[in-house]
Amino acid sequence: MNRLSSDINVTLMADIMLVLLIIFMIATPVLQTDVTVNLPKAKNPLA
């Protein structure tokens, strides 16, 4: 008998997760650069 198999390919899913992990490990330090923002001063110091 030829039955359809509905198993999840865990190896492919693990490979994709490892690639995503490596991409995020490389991208995170690049995105954490210092950005200076000039905020306006408040007119009322109590607010």
N, C-alpha and C positions, 0 to 999 in steps of 0.2 A: 504494500500500500504506500502511496505517496501522499504524506500528510504535510500540510503547510506548517512551517515552524514560525512561531511568534516570539522567539527569544530576542532579547535586547543584546545588541553587539556591544559588550562592555569594553572591549579593547579599543574600539573606535571612540567611544565616549571618553575613556580615560586619556587617549591621545589628544582629543580636542581640549579637554580640561587642562592638560599640561601645557599645551600651546597657549591657551588663554592666560594661564598663570604666568608664563614667561613674558608674554606681551605686557601684562599689567605690571610685572616687576620692572620692566624696562621703562614703561611709560610713566610710572608714578614719580620717580625722582625728577623727570623732565618737567612734569606739571607743577612741581612744588617750588618753582622759582619765585623770588620775592617780587611782588608787585606793589609799588608805592601808590597810594591813593591820597589825594589832597582833599580832606574833609572840610566843609565850611564851618566857621566858628558860629556858635549860638549867640544871639543877641541878648537873651535872658539867661544869666548864669545859673539861676535857680531851676530852670526847666530841664 
